[in-house]
């Protein structure tokens, strides 16, 4: 019974990943016979999951879109509230839940009927998220489309505006969405370049699912967050920041997290080092932290802090 239950959960997870599964491929994934697969599908239907089936050589299964979502059985208002809340969390309103929210949002949106999607889009159009952190504001539908491509192992096309150079059309096998440093990145296998690449989501436009599925490749190291961090570390940034802070290193590290390197100098003093393109983030961090500090470099950071302090002084 335990093996059957585990297989049923795996089957449901696969059906929620793809819009359509050929029966032979689904049976291979589950390592069961076609007959056992048919019995498992019948069990899901008995539990209230609407699974469509097509017969013949090319027959297969798909989870019906736009139906109720057992066993939650949400009504319209509850489904809209969940989707709107997940969009807010995906934008960074709830720290630490961005990636989880996008994955959950992709599942919810996939099962919503068009009339509820229109209600959510209308509500999103007349509201604005109050997100702390200064990262670029992203369209949740863009994030959801990319997340669905990752979950569904479906090739993705989009326009991309690189840091340097002209905009171009890209064709990729998406691997993972990563939230890092107040920005979203897509880690993907670039089909045109034949290599792994990372793409800033705020520089992507018009992402479109192609309908072409792929078998996932092995990302070097296996950890998309570690891979992205190592790749970003090799890219030169505009400013190398060094600041002496009169606060324990543990306190500064708890505030800065992984966005800077902390060197302990004494029990009450440490040095913060960061490599950034935008001086707004270290200026904000130093101001909000509330500890005395002395800027060692760069000179531009001193000017930026002075200008920001003057702007705040005049405003107050």
VEXDREN-2710 file (C-alpha; in Angstrom, 1 decimal):
% VEXDREN-2710
k/r/px/py/pz
1/UNK/0.0/0.0/0.0
2/UNK/2.8/2.4/0.8
3/UNK/4.5/1.8/-2.6
4/UNK/1.1/2.3/-4.3
5/UNK/0.5/5.6/-2.4
6/UNK/4.0/6.9/-3.3
7/UNK/3.5/5.9/-6.9
8/UNK/0.1/7.7/-7.0
9/UNK/1.7/10.9/-5.6
10/UNK/4.4/10.6/-8.3
11/UNK/1.8/10.1/-11.0
12/UNK/-0.2/13.2/-9.8
13/UNK/3.0/15.3/-9.8
14/UNK/3.9/14.2/-13.3
15/UNK/0.4/15.0/-14.6
16/UNK/0.6/18.5/-13.0
17/UNK/3.9/19.0/-14.7
18/UNK/2.9/18.4/-18.4
19/UNK/-0.2/19.3/-20.2
20/UNK/-0.1/15.9/-22.0
21/UNK/1.8/12.6/-21.4
22/UNK/2.1/9.7/-23.9
23/UNK/1.0/6.6/-22.0
24/UNK/4.2/4.7/-22.7
25/UNK/6.4/7.5/-21.5
26/UNK/4.4/8.0/-18.4
27/UNK/4.5/4.2/-17.6
28/UNK/8.3/4.3/-18.2
29/UNK/8.7/7.2/-15.7
30/UNK/6.8/5.3/-13.1
31/UNK/8.4/2.0/-13.9
32/UNK/5.0/0.2/-14.2
33/UNK/3.1/-1.6/-16.9
34/UNK/0.4/0.2/-19.0
35/UNK/-2.2/-1.9/-17.1
36/UNK/-1.0/-0.7/-13.7
37/UNK/-0.9/2.9/-15.0
38/UNK/-4.5/2.6/-16.1
39/UNK/-5.5/1.4/-12.6
40/UNK/-3.7/4.3/-11.0
41/UNK/-5.4/6.8/-13.3
42/UNK/-8.7/5.3/-12.3
43/UNK/-7.9/5.7/-8.6
44/UNK/-7.0/9.4/-9.2
45/UNK/-10.4/9.9/-10.9
46/UNK/-12.1/8.2/-7.9
47/UNK/-10.4/10.8/-5.7
48/UNK/-11.8/13.6/-7.8
49/UNK/-8.9/14.4/-10.1
50/UNK/-10.1/15.0/-13.7
51/UNK/-7.7/13.0/-15.9
52/UNK/-8.4/12.9/-19.6
53/UNK/-7.3/9.9/-21.6
54/UNK/-6.9/9.2/-25.3
55/UNK/-6.7/5.8/-26.8
56/UNK/-4.6/4.4/-29.7
57/UNK/-1.0/4.1/-30.5
58/UNK/-0.4/7.8/-29.6
59/UNK/-2.7/7.6/-26.6
60/UNK/-1.9/9.3/-23.3
61/UNK/-3.1/11.2/-20.3
62/UNK/-3.4/14.8/-19.2
63/UNK/-4.9/16.5/-16.1
64/UNK/-7.9/18.5/-17.1
65/UNK/-7.4/22.3/-17.0
66/UNK/-10.0/24.7/-15.5
67/UNK/-11.5/22.1/-13.1
68/UNK/-11.7/22.1/-9.3
69/UNK/-8.5/21.3/-7.5
70/UNK/-9.2/18.3/-5.2
71/UNK/-8.7/17.8/-2.4
72/UNK/-8.6/21.6/-1.7
73/UNK/-12.0/22.3/-3.5
74/UNK/-11.4/26.0/-3.5
75/UNK/-14.2/28.3/-4.5
76/UNK/-13.7/31.2/-6.9
77/UNK/-12.9/33.9/-4.3
78/UNK/-10.4/31.6/-2.5
79/UNK/-8.6/30.7/-5.7
80/UNK/-8.3/34.3/-6.7
81/UNK/-7.0/35.3/-3.2
82/UNK/-4.4/32.5/-3.3
83/UNK/-3.2/33.5/-6.7
84/UNK/-2.9/37.2/-5.8
85/UNK/-1.1/36.4/-2.6
86/UNK/1.3/34.1/-4.4
87/UNK/2.0/36.9/-6.9
88/UNK/2.8/39.3/-4.1
89/UNK/5.1/36.8/-2.4
90/UNK/6.8/36.0/-5.8
91/UNK/7.6/39.7/-6.1
92/UNK/9.5/39.6/-2.9
93/UNK/6.9/40.9/-0.4
94/UNK/7.6/37.9/1.8
95/UNK/11.4/37.4/2.1
96/UNK/12.6/33.8/1.5
97/UNK/9.4/32.6/-0.2
98/UNK/10.0/34.0/-3.7
99/UNK/11.0/30.8/-5.5
100/UNK/8.5/28.6/-3.6
101/UNK/5.7/31.1/-4.4
102/UNK/6.5/31.1/-8.1
103/UNK/6.4/27.3/-8.2
104/UNK/3.1/27.2/-6.4
105/UNK/1.7/30.0/-8.6
106/UNK/2.6/28.0/-11.7
107/UNK/0.6/25.1/-10.4
108/UNK/-2.4/27.2/-9.4
109/UNK/-2.5/29.3/-12.6
110/UNK/-2.4/26.1/-14.7
111/UNK/-5.6/24.8/-13.3
112/UNK/-7.6/28.1/-13.2
113/UNK/-10.3/28.6/-15.8
114/UNK/-9.9/31.7/-18.1
115/UNK/-12.6/33.7/-16.3
116/UNK/-10.6/33.6/-13.0
117/UNK/-7.3/34.4/-14.8
118/UNK/-9.0/37.5/-16.2
119/UNK/-10.1/38.6/-12.7
120/UNK/-6.6/38.1/-11.4
121/UNK/-5.0/40.1/-14.3
122/UNK/-7.5/42.9/-13.8
123/UNK/-6.7/43.1/-10.1
124/UNK/-3.0/43.0/-10.7
125/UNK/-3.3/45.9/-13.2
126/UNK/-4.8/48.3/-10.7
127/UNK/-2.5/47.4/-7.7
128/UNK/1.2/47.8/-7.0
129/UNK/3.3/45.7/-4.7
130/UNK/5.1/47.5/-1.8
131/UNK/8.3/45.5/-2.0
132/UNK/11.4/46.5/0.1
133/UNK/14.7/46.0/-1.5
134/UNK/15.0/48.0/-4.6
135/UNK/15.0/45.1/-7.1
136/UNK/13.3/45.5/-10.5
137/UNK/9.6/45.0/-10.6
138/UNK/8.6/41.9/-12.7
139/UNK/5.5/40.8/-14.3
140/UNK/4.2/37.8/-12.4
141/UNK/2.9/36.2/-15.6
142/UNK/6.4/36.3/-17.0
143/UNK/7.7/34.5/-13.9
144/UNK/4.8/32.0/-14.1
145/UNK/5.4/31.2/-17.8
146/UNK/9.1/30.6/-17.1
147/UNK/8.3/28.5/-14.1
148/UNK/5.8/26.4/-16.1
149/UNK/8.5/25.8/-18.7
150/UNK/10.9/24.6/-16.0
151/UNK/8.4/22.3/-14.4
152/UNK/7.1/21.0/-17.7
153/UNK/10.6/20.5/-19.2
154/UNK/9.4/22.5/-22.2
155/UNK/11.7/24.6/-24.4
156/UNK/11.3/28.4/-24.2
157/UNK/11.8/31.3/-26.5
158/UNK/12.2/34.9/-25.5
159/UNK/13.7/38.3/-26.4
160/UNK/16.7/39.2/-24.3
161/UNK/18.5/42.5/-23.7
162/UNK/22.0/41.7/-22.5
163/UNK/24.2/43.9/-20.4
164/UNK/26.2/44.8/-23.4
165/UNK/25.1/44.4/-27.0
166/UNK/21.9/44.3/-28.9
167/UNK/18.7/42.5/-28.1
168/UNK/18.3/39.1/-29.6
169/UNK/15.9/36.1/-29.7
170/UNK/17.0/33.2/-27.5
171/UNK/15.9/29.5/-27.5
172/UNK/16.7/27.5/-24.4
173/UNK/15.9/24.5/-22.3
174/UNK/15.0/26.1/-19.0
175/UNK/16.4/24.4/-15.8
176/UNK/15.7/26.5/-12.8
177/UNK/14.5/30.0/-11.7
178/UNK/16.8/31.4/-9.0
179/UNK/16.1/34.5/-6.8
180/UNK/19.5/36.0/-6.0
181/UNK/20.5/39.5/-4.9
182/UNK/17.1/41.1/-5.3
183/UNK/16.9/39.8/-8.8
184/UNK/15.5/36.8/-10.6
185/UNK/17.6/34.7/-12.9
186/UNK/16.9/31.8/-15.3
187/UNK/19.5/29.0/-15.4
188/UNK/19.1/27.3/-18.8
189/UNK/20.8/25.3/-21.5
190/UNK/21.2/27.7/-24.5
191/UNK/20.4/25.7/-27.7
192/UNK/22.1/28.2/-30.0
193/UNK/25.3/28.3/-28.0
194/UNK/25.4/24.7/-26.8
195/UNK/26.2/25.7/-23.2
196/UNK/24.8/26.6/-19.9
197/UNK/23.8/30.3/-19.5
198/UNK/22.1/32.5/-17.0
199/UNK/19.5/35.2/-17.9
200/UNK/18.2/38.1/-15.8
201/UNK/14.4/37.8/-15.9
202/UNK/14.0/41.6/-15.9
203/UNK/15.9/41.7/-19.2
204/UNK/13.7/39.0/-20.8
205/UNK/10.6/39.9/-22.9
206/UNK/7.8/38.0/-24.4
207/UNK/8.7/34.5/-23.0
208/UNK/6.7/31.9/-25.0
209/UNK/6.3/28.1/-24.5
210/UNK/7.2/26.2/-27.6
211/UNK/5.4/22.9/-26.9
212/UNK/8.6/21.0/-27.5
213/UNK/9.7/19.0/-24.5
214/UNK/13.2/17.9/-23.6
215/UNK/15.0/15.5/-21.2
216/UNK/16.8/17.6/-18.6
217/UNK/20.6/17.8/-18.8
218/UNK/22.9/17.6/-15.8
219/UNK/23.9/21.0/-14.5
220/UNK/27.6/21.1/-13.5
221/UNK/27.7/20.7/-9.7
222/UNK/24.0/20.0/-9.6
223/UNK/23.2/23.1/-7.5
224/UNK/21.7/25.9/-9.6
225/UNK/22.2/28.5/-6.8
226/UNK/25.9/27.6/-6.3
227/UNK/26.4/27.5/-10.1
228/UNK/24.9/31.0/-10.5
229/UNK/26.9/32.4/-7.7
230/UNK/30.2/31.1/-9.1
231/UNK/29.3/32.4/-12.5
232/UNK/28.5/35.9/-11.2
233/UNK/31.7/36.0/-9.1
234/UNK/33.7/35.7/-12.4
235/UNK/31.9/38.7/-13.9
236/UNK/33.6/42.0/-13.1
237/UNK/31.3/44.5/-11.4
238/UNK/31.6/48.3/-11.6
239/UNK/32.5/49.0/-7.9
240/UNK/34.5/47.1/-5.3
241/UNK/33.1/48.3/-1.9
242/UNK/35.1/48.2/1.3
243/UNK/33.6/49.6/4.5
244/UNK/34.7/49.5/8.2
245/UNK/31.7/49.0/10.4
246/UNK/31.6/49.5/14.2
247/UNK/29.4/46.4/14.9
248/UNK/30.1/42.7/15.7
249/UNK/30.6/40.6/12.5
250/UNK/27.7/38.3/13.5
251/UNK/25.3/41.3/13.5
252/UNK/26.5/42.5/10.1
253/UNK/26.5/39.1/8.6
254/UNK/22.9/38.5/9.8
255/UNK/21.8/41.7/8.1
256/UNK/23.9/41.4/4.8
257/UNK/23.5/37.7/4.4
258/UNK/25.3/36.3/1.3
259/UNK/25.5/39.6/-0.5
260/UNK/28.8/40.6/1.0
261/UNK/31.9/39.2/2.6
262/UNK/32.4/40.0/6.3
263/UNK/35.9/40.1/7.8
264/UNK/36.0/40.1/11.6
265/UNK/38.6/42.6/12.9
266/UNK/37.6/42.6/16.6
267/UNK/34.6/41.8/18.8
268/UNK/33.0/45.2/17.9
269/UNK/34.5/45.9/14.4
270/UNK/34.4/44.2/11.0
271/UNK/35.0/45.0/7.4
272/UNK/32.4/44.6/4.7
273/UNK/33.4/43.9/1.1
274/UNK/30.9/43.9/-1.8
275/UNK/31.2/43.9/-5.6
276/UNK/28.3/45.8/-7.1
277/UNK/27.1/47.6/-10.2
278/UNK/24.8/49.9/-8.3
279/UNK/25.8/51.9/-5.3
280/UNK/22.2/52.2/-4.1
281/UNK/22.2/48.8/-2.4
282/UNK/25.3/49.3/-0.2
283/UNK/24.0/52.8/0.6
284/UNK/20.6/51.5/1.7
285/UNK/22.2/48.6/3.7
286/UNK/24.6/50.9/5.6
287/UNK/21.8/53.4/6.3
288/UNK/19.3/50.8/7.5
289/UNK/21.8/48.9/9.6
290/UNK/22.2/51.8/12.0
291/UNK/25.8/51.2/13.0
292/UNK/28.7/53.7/12.6
293/UNK/30.8/53.1/9.6
294/UNK/33.8/54.5/7.6
295/UNK/34.0/54.1/3.8
296/UNK/37.4/52.9/2.6
297/UNK/36.5/52.6/-1.1
298/UNK/35.3/53.6/-3.6
299/UNK/35.2/57.4/-3.6
300/UNK/32.0/57.2/-5.5
301/UNK/30.3/55.5/-2.6
302/UNK/31.2/58.4/-0.3
303/UNK/29.6/60.9/-2.8
304/UNK/26.5/58.7/-3.1
305/UNK/26.1/58.4/0.7
306/UNK/26.5/62.2/1.1
307/UNK/24.0/62.9/-1.7
308/UNK/21.5/60.4/-0.3
309/UNK/21.9/61.9/3.2
310/UNK/21.3/65.4/1.9
311/UNK/18.2/64.3/0.0
312/UNK/16.8/62.7/3.2
313/UNK/17.7/65.8/5.3
314/UNK/15.9/68.1/2.9
315/UNK/12.9/65.8/2.8
316/UNK/12.6/65.7/6.6
END
